Amino acid sequence: MLSRFPCFCSVSRALALLALAPLAIGCGEASANDAPIIDSVEAPLVVKEKDGAYAIPVTLLFHDNDSEAVTRLHYRLPPNIDRIIDVPAPNPTRESAEITLVIPAADLDGDLPSTRSSRTDGSGNHVDDAKEHDEAKQGRGKSRARARALELSVVDYRGAESLPASSTVTLD
C-alpha cells in the first residue's frame, strides 16, 4: 500500500535518519579515548642484585588529556621481560606514580640454542662463539651487568596505552 505513495516513504526515511543523526554523533564523541602521555621517567642508573632480584624504583610523571585515571604500568626490559602491573590508588587527578619493579635475576637468564664452532680453547675444549655472542647481546650469562633500555608505558582505565618512554638502567 505504501508503494502507491512513494513520496511518503522517502519522507519517512529522511525523518528517521534525521532523528537518529544526533545519536550517532553523540556516540562518536563518547567513545573517543586519547592515550595518556608520559612526561618523564626517573630511575637509577645502576641497580644491584639483592637476594636474587633487582628492585628498580621508578618515578613516572604523566597526564591524560581525557582526565581519565591511569590504572596500569606496562614495562619491558630485554631480553625477555614484558609485564603489566597495577598503579596503586588510581585517580583521575593523579599525575605521578612511584613504583618499584622487582625483576628476578633468573628471569633475565634463559636457554639459548647452542651453536658450536670449530674453534677450541687452549685445553682442546670447543668454544661456543654463537652462544657467547648471544648471551652478551641479550644480557645473559657472564655479562648480565650492562646497560639496558627499560621501556615504560601507562594505560588508562579504558585501555588506551601511551607511547613508550625509556630509561637506561644497568643491572649489576
N, C-alpha and C positions, 0 to 999 in steps of 0.2 A: 504494500500500500504506500509505503514511503517513496517507492520508486516513481510514483506519479508526481511527487513534489520534490524534484531534485534540489531546488533552492533550499528547502527546509533541511535536507541532510547536510549540505555544505555549511550552512549557518550553524547547525548544531555542533558539527565537528569543530568549527572555528571557535565557538564559545567554550567548548570543552577544553581545547588546547589553551586558550587564554586563561581559563580558570586554573589549570594545572601549572602554568608557567611560573608563577611566584613560588610554588612549592619546589620546583626543580632548581630554581636559583638559590633558594634558601638552603636546600640540602647541599649544594655545591660549596657554599661558604662554610657550613658547619663541619664538613669533612676535611677541610684544609688543615694540614698539620705540618708546620715548619719544624725542621730538626733543631735541637738545641745547638749551642755553639760553645766550644771550649775556648776560654780567653787565655788561660795559662795553666801550665803544669809545673809543679815543683817536686823534685825527687832528688835524693842524694846521688852524688856522682859514683860513690863506691859503697857497696853493701857486702858485709862479711857473712859467711855461712856460720850459723849457730844452731846447734842441735839438729843438724841435717836439713836445715831450711834457710831460705833467705827471706827476711822480713823487710819489705820495701815500703817505707812511709811515703805517701803521695798526697800532695795538696792540689786540688783542682779548683779553678775559678771558672764559672760557666754562666750562661744565661740562656733563656728561652724566650724568643720574641712572642710566642703564643701564651706566655705566662703559665706554662704547664710545669708540673713538678718533674725533676729529673729523678728517676727511680732506680736506674741500674748503671753500672760501670762495666764496659767491655774492655778487657785488656789482653794484649798479645805480646809474647816475648819469645823470640826464636830460640831453639828450633821448633818446639812443639807445645808451647803454652798458648792456649786460646780459650779464655774463660769469661763468664759474666757473673758479677756479684751484685747484690742489692746495695743501694746507697742508704745509709742509716737515716732515719727520720726524714723521708722526702717531704718537701713543702714547696708550693709554687713560688714563694718569695725567697727561698734559699738559693744562693748563687755560689756556694762553695761546698766542698766536702774534703774531709781529711780521712783517708783510708789507708790501712796497712795491708799490702798484698803479701801473702805468705806463699812462697813457692818452694816446695820440697826439692832439695838438690837432686834427688833421684828422678824427678820429672824432667830434668834437663839432660839426663842420660838416656840413651836408647840404643837399641840394637841396630847396627848398620850392616848392610851386606858387605861381606869381606871379599876383596879382590886382591889376590896375591900377585906380586911382581916377581920377576926372576932375580931381583937383587937380594943379596944376603948381607947380614951384618958381619962383623969380624969373627963371630963364633960359628958361622955357617948357617945361621937361622934365617929363614925367609923374612923379608921386611915387607909389610903390607902398606905400600905407599898410598894407595887409594883410601884406605881406612884412616890412616893418619891425617891425610889431607881433609877428608870429610869431617873427622872429629874436630879438627882445628877450626874448620869453616863453620860448623854448627855449634861450637861451644861445648863439645862433649870431650870426655877423656881428660888427658893431662892439661889441656889448655882451656879449661872451663872459665878461668879468671880472665875475662876480656870484656871490652865494652860491647853493650847490646842496645838495640833500639827498643825501648819499651813503648808500645803504641797503646793509646787510650782513646776511647770514645764514650760518650754518655748517651743514655737512652731515656726519652721522656715517657710519661705514663701511658701514652697512646702508641708507643713503639717506634717513634721516629729516632733515628740514630745520627749523632753528629759525625762530621768528618773527623778522622783520627788526628790526634796530636801526639807528638813523641817526645821522649826524654831519653838521654843516653845514660845507662846505668852499667857499672862494672861490677860483676859478681865475683867476689874474691874468696 
